[in-house]
Amino acid sequence: MNLPFAESYKIKMVEPIRKSTIKERERWIKEAKYNLFNLHSDQVFIDLLTDSGTGAMSDRQWSEMMLGDESYAGASSYFKLKNAITDITGFPYFLPTHQGRGAENVLFSAMIKEGDIIPGNSHFDTTKGHIEFRKATAVDCTIAEAFDTNIDHPFKGDIDLEKLEKVLKEYPKERIPLIIVTVTCNSSGGQPVSLKNIREVKQMAEKYGIPVFFDSARFAENAYFIKMRENAYADKPIRHIVHEMFKYADGMTMSSKKDAIVNMGGFIALNDKPLFDKASIYNILFEGYISYGGMSGRDMNALAQGLYEGTDFDYLEARIKQVEYLGQILKDNGIPLQNPFGGHAIFVNAREFLPHLPKEEFVAQTLAIELYIESGVRGVEIGTLLADRDPETRENRYPELELLRLTIPRRVYSRNHMDYIGAALTNVYKRRDQIKRGFKIVKEAPILRHFTVELERR
Ligand SMILES: *Cc1c(COP(=O)(O)O)cnc(C)c1O
């Protein structure tokens, strides 16, 4: 008998979670203005809102917290983190930030000006927000296959080199300060980018004299997929693959709340000393002195340890296989999903799930609300609400994919939780014809509206 896959860790401490009734949840979600971000966490049974900062730290990370050096400058925790980052990524320079968007804010302040063009693969929402806030434009060059959830392409995060070259030819070099490659590509479904594609993007960027930066929140999960799906790397250790990935980048921004398995933190790492010096000024202005940048010494220690744990093969295998396990349950029950499964989440194709709802009624949000009422499982809309309005026309942007994301926190839930989620969404799927109405907006913010939007039933 083949031994089944099992987690490469065991539980030392538990956190109780609260069950509730359908009646309670109907009331709570109404009080929350049908915005799942407004729910109190004790109104949620299984929280799949995000994998960001929601992971469980290890006993070794908690031990590192106790060793934190809280000196303002020159703390040992700073050097511990610096060494870990250089060891894992190869970049010699780094700036700590409070989280990923802090890194974007600092780096983009040093690099992006009004009117600039930033090509990339489905820029993440905060990345796009920071680009558009500077009156620059993010141009999506992701391969077309990414937008058809039924195509089984191994690297749906890949950049379409023709689309990229078209942008590089159309605009002068002075207006393209950088290319951003997101690994894995969150917005297109947690889909990886192949090393072949990374290499080709870098070659093209060099031809046009433009630096390449990775938005690296899930770089380790990306490396796992490269190992599993790209033949040339099947026998290479994860850290070797990670090194090779970053070899083709000039720098990176990192949300440590993802693959570094800490609850808060981020950083910039790069090769170029003059750019490091320029960014350091913004780091001091926005984040904190360059030896802590919004993080405590103890947090930097836990992050340094997390970078090693997050790039461990056994851990990554347990992580990705758990996500896959949930995906398989849903797939076996006929639920339309993004294929292949993403690294950190299962993406449900809400438009195919509820084909009778008009796109103006926020289809993925409607599905997220139904799943919550059914089960207390909180997913998140990756669709029209998240896509925001066009900054110029102020019209709703209707993205190519309308998705419900079920994001799995790292090292937090068990297989029984996955079974529960699978049964809950299957129940909603069986009664999908009775879901006849969606939602309309009553109140929204001018940018990143999904966090605070208020809705009512149509
Ligand atoms: C989470 C994330 C960010 C932003 O990081 P925060 O830590 O949430 O500020 C940027 N890019 C990607 C791809 C992300 O997943």
The ligand as an SDF file (V2000), in Angstrom:
LIG
                    3D

 15 15  0  0  0  0  0  0  0  0999 V2000
   -0.3960   40.3170   -0.5030 C   0  0  0  0  0  0  0  0  0  0  0  0
    0.2540   40.7440   -1.7350 C   0  0  0  0  0  0  0  0  0  0  0  0
    0.7710   42.0410   -1.8670 C   0  0  0  0  0  0  0  0  0  0  0  0
    0.6380   43.1050   -0.8070 C   0  0  0  0  0  0  0  0  0  0  0  0
    1.1870   42.7110    0.3960 O   0  0  0  0  0  0  0  0  0  0  0  0
    0.5930   43.1390    1.8250 P   0  0  0  0  0  0  0  0  0  0  0  0
    1.5080   42.4750    2.7670 O   0  0  0  0  0  0  0  0  0  0  0  0
   -0.8130   42.6320    1.8820 O   0  0  0  0  0  0  0  0  0  0  0  0
    0.6410   44.6220    1.8900 O   0  0  0  0  0  0  0  0  0  0  0  0
    1.4040   42.3590   -3.0640 C   0  0  0  0  0  0  0  0  0  0  0  0
    1.4890   41.4770   -4.0630 N   0  0  0  0  0  0  0  0  0  0  0  0
    0.9890   40.2270   -3.9720 C   0  0  0  0  0  0  0  0  0  0  0  0
    1.1320   39.2690   -5.1170 C   0  0  0  0  0  0  0  0  0  0  0  0
    0.3520   39.8230   -2.8190 C   0  0  0  0  0  0  0  0  0  0  0  0
   -0.1700   38.6000   -2.7440 O   0  0  0  0  0  0  0  0  0  0  0  0
  1  2  1  0
  2  3  1  0
  2 14  2  0
  3  4  1  0
  3 10  2  0
  4  5  1  0
  5  6  1  0
  6  7  2  0
  6  8  1  0
  6  9  1  0
 10 11  1  0
 11 12  2  0
 12 13  1  0
 12 14  1  0
 14 15  1  0
M  END
$$$$
